[in-house]
């Protein structure tokens, strides 16, 4: 044994052990190992990212699974890495360039700008990796990958080439989410819906064949009026049936546009008549496609108005143009009214501005292997946990649309498409581009550039970040690694990216590797504040995990968070939970330090305690409960119930081991105890604690490694994290002995309650008389007295004075004589006072329940609650009166 300091200082312990694990390559996986393989690929955090509580929850679960798999004798590879985060990283560097030099990326050019991005990545891109190490994550850091690594980038280009040659990638004009600040298309995941206080504008368009008559229309976007090509009504709306097929006059620029019928129109919204602007609304675009309507783009890429026919609007910012367009309508007598309107508006996640639905030339992918992907989850070949997310997956697969894979950025994987110089202008201007439409030699697609690059022009777009990350499970591994570790075992991620990442990885697995990429997907909970609000910097309710680790230790944060993270439900975070995690670590540390103070030499750790002589019921009971804990943990791990595992670990140490076992065996550890009794108890302590530390290790890796080493539970140079879990039970059978321990514990608890009922101090020794005792009780009366805080006298019979507190227990009838124990007059006065208070409460309940108005008119639940309160107070009154009469 190595002496434990008086106080546990987690920061130093955690730093030292993590350095030792790294130095000894404890996290490194061996593809040539004969052990069963277990693997997880980390959901790659953005290279711009810093640790937040969601990361803590997600990565702690991954670490738990990996450490548990090592304990089961598996060869474990937890493959880490980061994502290049195209738009997020480019935005940071562009801001830095603007702030420091007053330049844009176009001022410095693509090549020079990308050099600056790489420089930024080298200086600032590893923050979250260091923070994950601080958390204790046992990733195989030697295999850390980055989505812009040369080898990874090459695979991305090869995949694009294959998909293009297979006819699954094409270029065409489609409606996309457009960021007018970053000037790029965005995925749905990069768009954040925010509730907004908007305005609803009611205006009127004159009927062409009925001058002086108007059709009323409502819209939130009058600035796009110049792109109106029709007005749509629902064919079932009787208000407008006779107008279908007629025309109205668009006021500016002046034009006659048709009134059409479409089932999509909501008769309840506004006036029920919808202006159709196919270039600036996804629903309008769909209606336009169905009715073959013209598409008029009235906004530039930067969100300014593009309408030379309206010079007073042309070039204005979209929001300025909104007010100006409303003003023009009012001047023309066509604005009826403006109302306040609550709606949800999509915002660019990075630029924090409203996005624009925009027709844009983009690259698209027809999803491959969709049937296999849907079937794999539906049949359970890939298990979604919680299972309800399988339905969400199925719904998306049923309504899947082609994937816009291009982005108008410079940082990312550039589209590996080159156009022959003399034809490049025509090809870039083409309305669509499909492999089937091309003449040989017009275009070159490949992972490597053409051999005569001077004769070619490369497509400027880069690929969506998700296009590289959908290859993550296999593109991160060598062939040898894939043989051992692919498909991966588990994936831990958030349910918000089922569509953007999880489902796409399954498709890629089937299409490129002809198998599933993982076997289980565990979706983590969303962490909210104590009030149930989403955490955000603006609300100031999102604590920094580094600050929490500084205060409570990484183990305290891990255990506190995981113990309260139920499967499939949001986590309401409270810092007190982390404080409980630190308190739990202190409890464990102090229990081990108590053991060291008794004897600084480690006991021989027995595989089974039946080899130890002189076992008492309390030794057997704690060993059996440790065995039961081991079995319960196995089942909970199988069900991915991480909070249940944490609570089981907490309850065993705090309640079973410390509150019961250690209290019960204190007599065996006193100086007056025999050496044999002392040695037996210490041997049981070590046998149970050594196994318990193994069970706790995945949750609290640092302190368990520290205590195992200091207590002599592992050999010098050996690590707890690499030690396999024992395959045998600590003890077999002996149910009768264990039941005796339980009987003593429950009886001691009842005896302590008797003392509390009569206001006797818990630590005051009293005399208890037990009759009709179990035959074995004489051997255990010392422990019972120790736990109850009193002297035990076992009698054949006892003529108890009237009113003597008594209880029927598992060991016999227990009496607590009051003579000389309490001040009778003072106790009478106390009870009289309590009785008066309770009588008042009973009268209050009687008053309400005797009031016919309350009983007849109040909700049934409220009346039932009052009846329950009355019953509760009445029982307490009866108990107090019985105690008073006894005196």
C-alpha positions in Angstrom: 0.0 0.0 0.0 1.0 3.6 -0.6 -0.3 6.0 1.9 -3.2 8.2 0.8 -3.0 11.9 1.6 -5.5 13.3 4.1 -7.6 15.0 1.4 -8.5 14.0 -2.2 -7.2 16.6 -4.7 -8.7 15.5 -8.0 -6.8 18.0 -10.3 -3.4 16.6 -9.5 -4.5 13.0 -9.5 -6.3 13.3 -12.8 -3.4 15.0 -14.5 -0.9 12.4 -13.3 -2.9 9.4 -14.3 -3.8 10.7 -17.7 -0.1 11.4 -18.4 0.7 7.8 -17.3 -1.9 6.3 -19.5 -0.6 8.2 -22.5 3.0 7.4 -21.7 2.3 3.7 -21.5 0.1 3.7 -24.6 -2.9 2.4 -22.7 -5.3 3.7 -25.3 -3.6 2.2 -28.4 -5.3 -0.5 -30.4 -3.6 -3.4 -32.0 -5.3 -4.6 -35.3 -3.2 -7.8 -35.1 -4.6 -8.8 -31.7 -6.5 -12.1 -31.4 -8.9 -10.5 -28.9 -12.4 -9.7 -30.0 -12.5 -6.2 -31.6 -14.6 -3.3 -30.3 -14.6 0.1 -31.9 -16.2 3.5 -31.8 -15.5 6.4 -34.1 -15.9 9.7 -32.3 -18.5 12.1 -33.8 -15.9 14.5 -35.0 -16.3 17.9 -33.2 -15.8 21.0 -35.3 -12.2 22.1 -35.4 -13.5 25.5 -34.2 -15.2 24.0 -31.3 -14.8 24.2 -27.5 -16.2 21.8 -25.0 -19.8 22.2 -23.8 -21.9 20.0 -21.6 -23.4 18.2 -24.6 -19.8 17.1 -25.5 -19.2 16.1 -21.9 -22.3 13.8 -21.9 -21.6 12.3 -25.4 -17.9 11.7 -24.9 -18.2 10.4 -21.4 -20.7 7.8 -22.6 -18.2 6.7 -25.4 -15.4 6.6 -22.9 -17.5 4.4 -20.5 -18.3 2.0 -23.3 -14.6 1.7 -24.3 -13.3 1.3 -20.8 -16.0 -1.3 -20.1 -15.1 -3.2 -23.3 -11.4 -3.3 -22.3 -12.5 -4.8 -19.0 -14.3 -7.5 -20.9 -11.0 -8.5 -22.6 -11.7 -6.8 -26.0 -9.2 -5.0 -28.2 -10.6 -1.5 -28.2 -10.2 1.3 -30.7 -11.8 4.6 -30.0 -10.9 6.6 -33.1 -10.8 10.4 -32.5 -10.7 13.3 -34.9 -12.1 16.7 -35.9 -14.2 18.0 -38.7 -13.0 20.9 -40.8 -16.4 22.7 -40.3 -16.4 24.5 -43.7 -18.6 27.5 -43.0 -17.7 27.9 -39.3 -14.0 27.9 -39.9 -14.1 30.1 -43.0 -16.3 32.6 -41.1 -13.7 32.8 -38.3 -10.8 33.4 -40.6 -12.7 35.9 -42.8 -13.7 37.9 -39.7 -10.0 37.8 -38.5 -8.9 39.0 -42.0 -11.5 41.8 -42.0 -10.7 42.9 -38.4 -6.9 42.8 -38.7 -6.3 43.9 -42.3 -9.6 45.3 -43.5 -9.6 42.8 -46.4 -11.9 40.1 -47.8 -10.9 36.7 -48.9 -11.2 37.8 -52.6 -8.7 40.6 -51.9 -6.0 38.0 -51.0 -7.1 35.2 -53.4 -8.0 31.6 -52.9 -4.6 30.1 -52.4 -3.4 32.7 -49.9 -6.7 32.6 -48.0 -6.5 28.8 -47.6 -2.9 29.2 -46.3 -4.3 31.5 -43.6 -7.0 29.0 -42.8 -4.5 26.2 -42.3 -2.4 28.5 -40.2 -5.5 29.3 -38.0 -6.2 25.6 -37.7 -2.7 24.8 -36.6 -2.8 27.5 -33.9 -6.4 27.2 -32.6 -7.9 24.1 -34.0 -6.9 21.6 -31.2 -8.6 23.3 -28.3 -11.4 20.8 -28.0 -9.0 17.8 -28.3 -7.1 19.0 -25.3 -10.3 19.5 -23.4 -11.4 15.9 -24.2 -8.2 14.7 -22.7 -8.9 16.8 -19.6 -12.2 14.9 -19.3 -10.3 11.6 -19.3 -11.3 10.3 -22.8 -9.4 7.2 -23.6 -9.2 7.8 -27.4 -6.4 6.2 -29.5 -4.8 9.6 -30.0 -2.1 8.3 -32.3 -4.9 7.6 -34.8 -6.4 11.1 -34.6 -7.9 12.1 -38.0 -8.9 15.3 -39.6 -11.4 15.5 -42.5 -9.0 17.6 -44.5 -6.0 15.2 -44.1 -4.5 14.5 -47.4 -5.5 10.8 -47.4 -9.0 11.5 -46.2 -9.4 14.3 -48.8 -8.3 11.9 -51.5 -11.0 9.4 -50.5 -13.6 12.1 -50.5 -12.7 12.9 -54.1 -12.7 9.2 -55.1 -16.2 8.8 -53.7 -17.4 11.9 -55.6 -15.9 10.4 -58.8 -17.5 7.0 -58.3 -20.9 8.5 -57.6 -20.7 10.9 -60.6 -19.7 8.0 -62.9 -22.5 5.9 -61.5 -24.9 8.7 -62.5 -25.9 9.7 -59.0 -24.3 13.2 -59.0 -25.6 15.9 -61.2 -25.6 19.7 -61.3 -28.7 21.8 -61.7 -30.7 24.8 -60.6 -32.8 24.1 -57.5 -34.2 25.9 -54.4 -31.8 25.9 -51.6 -31.2 27.6 -48.2 -29.0 30.6 -49.0 -26.9 32.7 -46.5 -26.7 36.2 -47.9 -23.7 36.9 -45.6 -21.6 33.8 -46.2 -22.8 33.7 -49.8 -23.3 30.0 -49.8 -26.0 27.3 -49.8 -26.7 25.8 -46.4 -27.9 22.4 -45.2 -31.1 22.3 -43.2 -28.9 21.5 -40.2 -27.1 24.8 -40.6 -30.4 26.7 -40.4 -31.8 27.5 -37.0 -35.5 28.3 -36.6 -36.2 31.3 -34.4 -39.6 32.7 -33.3 -40.0 36.3 -34.6 -42.3 39.2 -34.1 -43.1 39.9 -37.7 -45.7 41.8 -39.6 -48.5 40.6 -41.9 -49.2 42.9 -44.8 -52.7 42.9 -46.3 -52.8 44.3 -49.9 -55.1 44.0 -52.9 -54.5 43.2 -56.6 -57.1 44.6 -59.1 -59.0 42.1 -61.2 -58.1 42.5 -64.9 -61.6 41.9 -66.2 -63.4 43.8 -63.4 -61.7 47.2 -63.0 -62.4 48.6 -59.5 -62.7 45.1 -58.0 -59.8 43.6 -56.0 -58.5 40.3 -54.7 -57.1 40.7 -51.1 -53.8 39.0 -50.4 -51.7 38.7 -47.3 -47.9 38.3 -47.1 -45.0 38.7 -44.7 -42.7 39.7 -47.6 -43.9 42.5 -49.8 -40.2 43.1 -50.9 -40.6 40.0 -53.2 -43.7 41.3 -54.9 -41.8 42.0 -58.1 -41.3 38.3 -58.5 -45.0 37.4 -58.2 -46.1 35.3 -61.1 -49.5 34.1 -59.9 -52.0 34.2 -57.0 -53.0 30.8 -55.6 -56.3 29.9 -53.8 -57.5 26.6 -52.5 -59.9 24.9 -55.0 -62.2 24.1 -52.1 -62.4 27.7 -50.9 -65.8 28.8 -52.1 -64.9 32.5 -51.7 -62.7 32.3 -54.8 -64.1 29.5 -56.9 -65.4 31.9 -59.6 -62.0 33.7 -59.8 -59.9 30.7 -60.7 -58.5 31.1 -64.2 -58.9 34.9 -64.2 -56.1 37.4 -63.9 -55.0 40.2 -61.5 -52.7 43.2 -62.0 -49.3 43.1 -60.2 -48.6 46.7 -59.3 -44.9 46.9 -59.8 -43.4 46.3 -62.2 -46.9 46.2 -63.8 -47.9 42.8 -65.1 -51.0 40.6 -65.5 -50.7 37.4 -63.5 -53.1 34.4 -63.3 -55.3 33.2 -60.4 -54.6 29.5 -60.0 -56.0 26.7 -57.7 -53.7 24.6 -55.6 -54.5 22.3 -52.6 -51.4 23.5 -50.8 -53.0 26.9 -50.0 -54.1 27.2 -46.3 -57.6 28.7 -46.3 -57.1 29.7 -42.7 -54.0 31.8 -43.2 -54.5 35.5 -43.9 -57.1 36.0 -46.6 -56.7 32.5 -48.1 -55.2 34.0 -51.2 -51.4 33.5 -51.6 -49.1 35.4 -53.8 -46.7 33.0 -55.6 -43.0 33.9 -55.9 -41.3 30.7 -57.0 -37.8 32.2 -56.7 -38.1 33.1 -53.0 -40.1 30.5 -51.2 -39.8 26.7 -51.2 -43.6 26.1 -51.1 -44.1 28.7 -53.9 -41.3 27.0 -55.9 -43.2 23.6 -55.6 -46.4 25.3 -56.7 -44.6 26.9 -59.6 -43.2 23.6 -60.7 -46.7 22.0 -60.6 -48.2 24.8 -62.7 -45.2 25.5 -65.0 -44.9 29.1 -63.8 -42.1 31.6 -64.7 -39.3 32.0 -62.1 -38.3 35.7 -61.5 -35.3 36.2 -59.2 -35.7 39.6 -57.6 -32.9 39.3 -55.0 -29.1 39.3 -55.5 -26.9 36.8 -53.7 -26.2 39.3 -50.9 -29.9 39.9 -50.2 -30.2 43.2 -52.0 -33.1 43.8 -54.5 -32.4 42.9 -58.2 -35.1 44.7 -60.1 -33.9 47.4 -62.6 -37.6 47.9 -63.6 -38.2 49.4 -60.1 -35.3 51.8 -59.7 -36.5 53.1 -56.3 -36.2 49.5 -55.0 -33.3 48.2 -57.0 -30.1 47.6 -54.9 -31.8 48.2 -51.5 -31.2 45.7 -48.7 -34.1 43.2 -48.5 -35.4 44.6 -45.1 -35.1 48.2 -46.2 -36.9 47.2 -49.4 -39.7 45.6 -47.4 -40.6 48.9 -45.8 -40.2 50.7 -49.1 -42.5 48.2 -50.9 -45.2 48.6 -48.3 -44.9 52.4 -48.6 -45.3 52.2 -52.4 -48.4 50.0 -51.9 -49.9 52.5 -49.5 -49.2 55.4 -51.9 -51.0 53.4 -54.7 -54.0 52.8 -52.3 -53.3 49.0 -52.4 -52.2 48.5 -48.8 -55.2 47.5 -46.7 -53.6 47.1 -43.2 -50.6 45.7 -41.4 -50.9 43.4 -38.4 -48.5 42.0 -35.9 -47.6 38.4 -36.7 -45.7 35.7 -34.8 -43.9 33.2 -37.0 -40.7 31.1 -37.2 -37.8 32.4 -39.4 -34.9 30.3 -40.5 -31.5 31.9 -39.5 -28.0 31.0 -40.7 -26.4 29.2 -37.8 -23.0 30.9 -38.3 -23.9 34.3 -39.7 -27.0 34.7 -37.5 -29.1 36.4 -40.3 -32.3 35.2 -41.9 -31.6 32.8 -44.7 -33.2 33.2 -48.2 -34.8 30.4 -50.1 -33.0 30.9 -53.4 -32.8 29.3 -56.8 -29.2 28.4 -57.3 -26.9 26.3 -59.5 -25.7 23.5 -57.2 -24.4 20.0 -57.2 -26.9 17.3 -56.1 -26.6 13.7 -55.1 -29.3 11.1 -55.6 -29.1 9.1 -52.4 -27.7 5.5 -52.9 -28.7 2.4 -51.0 -31.9 3.9 -49.6 -33.8 0.6 -49.5 -30.9 -1.2 -47.6 -30.6 1.8 -45.2 -34.3 1.9 -44.4 -34.4 -1.9 -44.0 -31.3 -2.2 -41.7 -32.9 0.0 -39.1 -36.5 -1.3 -39.5 -35.3 -4.9 -39.1 -33.0 -4.2 -36.2 -29.7 -5.0 -37.9 -28.8 -1.5 -36.6 -30.3 -0.9 -33.2 -31.5 2.6 -32.5 -31.5 3.4 -28.7 -34.1 4.6 -27.7 -36.0 2.6 -30.2 -38.5 5.4 -31.0 -35.9 7.2 -33.1 -36.2 4.3 -35.7 -39.6 5.8 -36.6 -38.0 9.2 -37.2 -35.4 7.6 -39.4 -38.1 5.8 -41.3 -40.2 8.9 -41.9 -37.2 10.7 -43.3 -36.3 7.8 -45.6 -39.9 7.7 -46.9 -39.7 11.4 -47.9 -36.1 11.6 -48.9 -35.0 14.3 -51.5 -31.8 14.8 -53.4 -28.9 16.1 -51.4 -27.4 19.5 -52.2 -23.7 18.7 -51.7 -22.1 21.9 -52.9 -21.1 25.0 -51.0 -19.9 28.3 -52.3 -16.9 28.4 -50.0 -13.1 28.1 -50.4 -12.4 26.0 -47.2 -13.3 22.4 -47.8 -13.0 19.6 -50.3 -13.1 21.3 -53.7 -15.4 19.7 -56.2 -13.1 17.4 -58.3 -14.6 18.5 -61.6 -12.6 20.3 -64.3 -14.1 21.8 -67.5 -12.2 22.1 -70.8 -11.1 25.7 -71.0 -12.7 26.5 -74.4 -16.0 25.1 -73.2 -15.9 26.1 -69.6 -18.1 29.2 -69.9 -20.8 27.3 -71.6 -20.7 24.4 -69.2 -20.7 26.7 -66.1 -23.7 28.6 -67.5 -25.6 25.4 -68.4 -28.9 24.9 -66.6 -27.9 21.4 -65.7 -25.0 19.0 -65.9 -25.4 15.3 -65.9 -22.9 12.6 -66.9 -25.3 11.4 -69.5 -25.5 14.8 -71.2 -21.7 15.2 -71.7 -19.6 14.7 -74.7 -16.3 12.9 -74.2 -13.5 15.3 -73.3 -15.8 18.2 -72.2 -15.3 17.4 -68.5 -12.8 15.6 -66.3 -13.8 14.2 -62.9 -11.2 12.5 -60.7 -9.4 12.3 -57.4 -6.3 13.5 -59.1 -6.1 16.6 -61.4 -5.9 16.2 -65.2 -2.4 15.6 -66.6 -2.6 18.9 -68.5 -4.2 21.3 -65.9 -3.4 24.3 -68.0 -6.2 23.3 -70.5 -8.8 22.9 -67.7 -10.9 25.1 -65.4 -11.8 23.6 -62.0 -15.2 24.0 -60.4 -14.9 26.6 -57.6 -17.4 25.1 -55.2 -16.5 22.8 -52.3 -18.5 19.9 -50.9 -20.9 20.1 -48.0 -19.1 19.2 -44.8 -21.5 16.3 -44.3 -20.3 14.9 -47.6 -16.9 14.2 -46.1 -18.2 13.1 -42.7 -20.6 10.5 -44.0 -17.5 8.4 -44.9 -16.1 8.8 -41.4 -16.5 5.2 -40.0 -14.4 3.6 -42.8 -12.4 6.5 -44.4 -10.6 7.0 -41.1 -9.3 3.4 -41.0 -6.5 1.6 -42.9 -7.4 -1.8 -44.6 -5.8 -3.7 -41.6 -7.8 -1.6 -39.2 -11.0 -2.2 -41.1 -10.5 -5.9 -41.0 -10.4 -5.8 -37.2 -12.6 -2.9 -36.3 -15.2 -2.4 -39.1 -18.1 -2.4 -38.9 -17.8 -0.4 -35.7 -19.6 -1.5 -32.5 -21.4 1.6 -31.2 -22.1 5.1 -32.3 -23.0 7.8 -29.7 -24.5 10.9 -31.1 -27.4 13.4 -30.9 -30.8 12.7 -32.4 -30.7 16.1 -34.2 -28.4 14.7 -36.8 -30.1 11.4 -37.6 -30.7 12.7 -41.1 -27.6 14.7 -41.7 -25.1 12.2 -40.5 -26.4 8.9 -39.1 -28.6 7.8 -42.0 -26.1 9.0 -44.5 -23.3 7.0 -42.9 -25.5 3.9 -43.2 -26.0 4.6 -46.9 -22.3 5.1 -47.4 -21.6 1.9 -45.6 -23.9 -0.1 -47.8 -22.8 1.6 -51.1 -19.1 1.6 -50.6 -18.4 -1.3 -48.2 -21.5 -3.4 -48.8 -22.2 -3.6 -45.0 -23.5 -1.6 -42.1 -21.1 0.9 -40.5 -22.1 0.2 -36.9 -24.3 -2.1 -34.9 -25.8 0.2 -32.2 -26.7 3.9 -32.2 -27.2 5.5 -28.8 -28.8 8.9 -29.0 -27.9 11.2 -26.1 -30.3 13.4 -24.2 -30.5 17.2 -24.6 -29.1 19.0 -21.6 -31.3 21.9 -20.4 -31.0 24.2 -17.4 -32.9 23.6 -14.2 -35.8 25.5 -15.6 -36.0 23.3 -18.7 -34.6 26.0 -21.0 -32.2 25.3 -23.8 -28.6 26.3 -22.8 -27.2 29.3 -24.5 -24.6 32.0 -24.0 -27.3 34.7 -24.3 -29.2 33.3 -21.3 -26.0 32.8 -19.3 -27.2 29.4 -18.3 -24.5 27.3 -20.0 -21.6 26.6 -17.5 -18.1 26.0 -18.8 -17.2 22.4 -18.3 -13.5 23.4 -17.7 -14.6 25.6 -14.8 -16.6 22.7 -13.4 -13.7 20.3 -13.7 -11.4 22.9 -12.0 -13.9 23.0 -9.1 -15.1 19.4 -8.8 -12.7 17.3 -10.9 -13.4 15.5 -14.2 -14.6 12.4 -12.3 -17.0 14.5 -10.3 -18.4 16.1 -13.5 -18.6 12.7 -15.3 -20.4 10.9 -12.5 -22.7 13.8 -11.5 -23.9 14.2 -15.1 -24.2 10.6 -16.1 -26.1 9.6 -12.9 -28.9 11.9 -13.8 -29.1 11.4 -17.6 -32.1 9.1 -18.2 -32.4 7.3 -21.5 -34.5 9.2 -24.0 -35.4 12.2 -21.7 -33.9 15.6 -21.4 -31.4 16.3 -18.7 -32.1 19.2 -16.3 -28.6 20.3 -15.3 -28.0 21.6 -11.8 -24.5 22.3 -10.6 -25.4 20.6 -7.3 -25.3 17.3 -9.3 -21.6 17.8 -10.0 -21.0 18.7 -6.4 -22.7 15.4 -5.5 -20.2 13.7 -7.9 -17.3 15.3 -6.0 -18.8 14.4 -2.7 -19.2 10.8 -3.8 -15.5 10.7 -4.8 -14.6 12.0 -1.3 -16.8 9.3 0.3 -15.0 6.6 -1.7 -11.6 8.1 -0.9 -12.3 8.4 2.8 -13.5 4.8 3.0 -10.2 3.6 1.5 -8.2 5.9 3.8 -10.1 4.5 6.8 -9.0 1.1 5.6 -5.4 2.2 5.4 -5.5 3.7 8.9 -6.4 0.3 10.3 -3.6 -1.5 8.5 -1.1 -0.3 6.0 -0.6 -3.7 4.5 -2.8 -5.0 1.7 -4.7 -8.2 2.2 -4.4 -11.1 -0.2 -7.2 -10.6 -2.7 -9.2 -13.8 -2.8 -11.0 -14.8 -6.0 -13.7 -16.2 -3.8 -14.4 -15.3 -0.2 -15.4 -18.8 0.7 -11.6 -19.4 1.0 -11.6 -16.9 4.0 -12.3 -18.3 7.4 -14.5 -16.8 10.1 -17.0 -15.0 7.8 -19.9 -13.3 9.6 -23.3 -12.6 8.0 -22.2 -9.0 7.2 -19.2 -10.2 5.3 -21.3 -12.6 3.3 -24.1 -10.0 2.8 -21.8 -7.4 1.3 -20.1 -9.9 -1.0 -23.4 -11.2 -2.3 -24.6 -7.6 -2.9 -21.4 -6.9 -4.8 -22.1 -10.0 -6.9 -25.6 -8.8 -7.5 -24.3 -5.3 -8.4 -22.1 -7.0 -10.9 -25.0 -8.8 -12.5 -27.2 -5.7 -12.4 -24.4 -3.7 -14.1 -24.2 -6.3 -16.9 -27.9 -6.0 -17.6 -27.9 -2.2 -17.5 -25.0 -2.0 -19.8 -26.8 -4.3 -22.2 -29.8 -1.9 -22.1 -27.6 1.2 -22.4 -29.1 2.6 -19.2 -26.2 4.7 -18.1 -28.0 6.7 -15.4 -29.2 3.4 -13.9 -25.6 2.1 -13.8 -24.5 5.3 -12.1 -27.2 5.1 -9.5 -26.5 1.4 -8.7 -22.8 2.3 -8.1 -23.8 5.2 -5.9 -26.3 3.2 -3.8 -23.9 0.3 -3.3 -21.0 2.4 -1.9 -23.1 4.9 0.1 -25.8 2.7 1.5 -24.7 -0.9 1.4 -20.9 -0.6 1.9 -20.5 2.5 4.1 -23.8 3.0 5.9 -24.3 -0.7 6.6 -21.2 -2.9 6.2 -18.6 -0.6 7.6 -20.8 0.3 10.6 -21.6 -3.4 11.2 -17.9 -4.4 11.3 -16.5 -1.6 13.4 -16.5 -3.9 16.4 -14.2 -6.3 14.5 -11.8 -3.4 13.8 -11.4 -2.1 17.3 -8.1 -2.8 19.2 -10.0 -5.1 21.6 -11.1 -7.4 18.7 -9.2 -10.6 17.9 -6.6 -10.6 15.3 -8.5 -13.2 13.3 -11.7 -11.1 13.3 -9.8 -8.1 12.2 -7.9 -9.8 9.4 -11.1 -11.4 8.1 -12.9 -8.1 7.9 -9.9 -6.4 6.2 -9.8 -9.2 3.7 -13.5 -8.8 2.9 -13.0 -5.0 2.6 -10.2 -5.5 0.1 -11.9 -8.2 -1.9 -15.1 -6.2 -2.2 -13.5 -2.8 -2.7 -11.0 -4.0 -5.4 -13.9 -5.3 -7.5 -16.1 -2.3 -6.8 -13.3 0.0 -8.1 -13.3 -2.0 -11.3 -17.0 -1.6 -11.7 -16.8 2.1 -11.0 -13.7 2.7 -13.2 -15.5 3.5 -16.5 -17.4 6.3 -14.8 -14.7 7.6 -12.6 -11.4 6.4 -14.2 -8.9 8.7 -12.4 -9.8 8.1 -8.7 -10.4 4.4 -9.2 -6.9 4.1 -10.8 -5.4 6.1 -8.0 -7.1 4.1 -5.2 -6.4 0.7 -6.8 -2.7 1.6 -7.0 -2.5 3.1 -3.5 -4.4 0.3 -1.9 -2.2 -2.4 -3.6 -5.1 -3.8 -5.7 -3.0 -3.8 -8.8 0.7 -4.7 -9.1 3.3 -2.1 -9.7 3.3 -1.2 -13.4 -0.2 -2.6 -13.9 -3.2 -0.4 -14.7 -6.7 -0.9 -13.5 -8.0 0.2 -16.9 -6.3 -2.8 -18.5 -7.4 -5.3 -15.9 -10.2 -7.7 -17.0 -13.3 -8.1 -14.8 -13.3 -11.4 -12.7 -15.3 -14.1 -14.3 -16.3 -15.7 -10.9 -18.7 -14.6 -8.2 -17.1 -13.3 -5.0 -19.1 -15.8 -3.0 -21.5 -18.7 -3.7 -24.7 -19.5 -1.8 -25.0 -18.8 1.9 -28.4 -17.1 1.5 -29.3 -17.8 5.2 -26.3 -15.9 6.5 -27.0 -12.9 4.2 -30.7 -12.8 5.3 -29.5 -12.6 8.9 -27.5 -9.5 8.0 -30.5 -7.9 6.4 -32.6 -8.8 9.4 -30.1 -7.1 11.7 -29.9 -4.0 9.5 -33.7 -3.5 9.2 -34.2 -4.2 13.0 -31.5 -1.7 13.9 -33.3 0.9 11.7 -36.6 0.2 13.5 -34.9 0.6 16.8 -33.4 3.9 15.8 -36.8 5.0 14.8 -38.1 4.2 18.3 -35.5 6.5 19.7 -36.4 9.3 17.3 -40.1 9.0 18.1 -39.4 9.7 21.7 -36.8 12.4 21.1 -34.0 10.3 22.3 -30.6 11.3 20.8 -29.4 9.0 18.2 -26.0 8.6 19.8 -27.4 8.0 23.3 -27.1 4.4 24.4 -30.3 2.9 25.6 -31.4 -0.5 26.7 -33.4 -2.7 24.3 -35.2 -5.9 25.4 -35.9 -8.5 22.8 -38.2 -11.5 23.4 -39.1 -14.3 21.1 -35.7 -13.8 19.5 -34.4 -15.8 16.6 -31.9 -18.5 17.8 -29.0 -17.0 16.0 -29.5 -13.5 17.4 -27.2 -14.1 20.5 -24.2 -14.3 18.1 -25.1 -11.0 16.4 -26.4 -8.9 19.3 -23.1 -7.1 19.5 -23.6 -5.8 16.0 -27.3 -5.0 16.5 -26.5 -3.0 19.6 -23.7 -1.2 17.8 -26.0 -0.2 14.9 -29.0 0.7 17.1 -27.0 2.6 19.6 -27.9 0.7 22.7 -27.5 -2.4 24.9 -29.2 -5.6 23.8 -30.8 -7.9 26.4 -32.4 -11.1 25.1 -35.1 -12.5 27.4 -37.5 -15.4 27.3 -40.3 -13.0 28.4 -40.8 -9.4 29.5 -43.6 -7.8 31.4 -43.5 -4.5 29.7 -45.1 -1.5 31.5 -48.0 0.0 29.7 -47.0 2.4 27.0 -43.4 1.0 26.6 -42.4 1.6 22.9 -42.3 -1.7 21.1 -41.9 -3.1 17.6 -42.3 -6.5 16.0 -39.1 -7.1 13.9 -37.4 -9.8 11.9 -35.4 -10.8 14.9 -38.1 -10.8 17.6 -40.2 -8.4 19.6 -38.2 -5.3 20.6 -39.0 -3.1 23.6 -37.4 0.2 24.7 -38.1 0.8 28.4 -38.5 4.6 29.0 -37.7 4.6 32.7 -34.8 7.0 33.3 -34.5 7.6 29.6 -36.6 10.7 29.2 -38.0 13.6 31.3 -41.6 12.4 31.4 -43.1 15.8 32.2 -41.1 17.6 29.5 -42.0 14.8 27.0 -45.7 15.2 27.9 -45.5 19.0 27.3 -43.8 18.4 23.9 -46.4 15.9 22.8 -49.2 18.1 24.0 -47.8 20.9 21.8 -47.5 18.6 18.8 -51.0 17.3 19.3 -52.4 20.8 19.4 -50.7 21.6 16.1 -52.0 18.5 14.4 -55.5 19.0 15.7 -55.5 22.4 14.0 -54.6 20.8 10.7 -57.3 18.1 11.1 -59.9 20.9 11.7 -58.7 22.7 8.6 -59.3 19.6 6.5 -62.7 18.9 8.2 -63.7 22.5 7.4 -63.0 22.2 3.7 -64.5 18.7 3.4 -67.5 19.8 5.3 -68.1 22.7 2.9 -70.6 21.5 0.2 -69.5 24.3 -2.2 -65.9 23.0 -2.1 -66.7 19.3 -2.4 -69.2 19.9 -5.2 -67.4 22.5 -7.3 -63.7 21.9 -6.7 -61.8 19.6 -9.2 -62.1 15.9 -8.1 -58.3 15.7 -7.8 -58.3 18.6 -5.4 -61.0 17.0 -3.2 -59.1 13.7 -3.2 -55.9 15.4 -2.2 -57.7 17.1 0.7 -59.1 13.7 1.8 -55.6 12.2 1.7 -54.3 15.1 3.8 -57.0 14.5 6.4 -56.2 10.8 6.6 -52.5 11.6 7.0 -53.0 14.1 9.8 -55.5 11.9 11.5 -53.1 9.0 11.6 -50.4 11.2 13.0 -52.8 12.5 15.7 -53.7 9.0 16.7 -50.0 8.1 17.0 -49.2 11.2 19.1 -52.2 10.6 21.4 -51.1 6.9 21.9 -47.6 8.1 22.8 -49.1 10.7 25.2 -51.4 8.2 26.9 -48.4 5.9 27.4 -46.8 8.6 29.5 
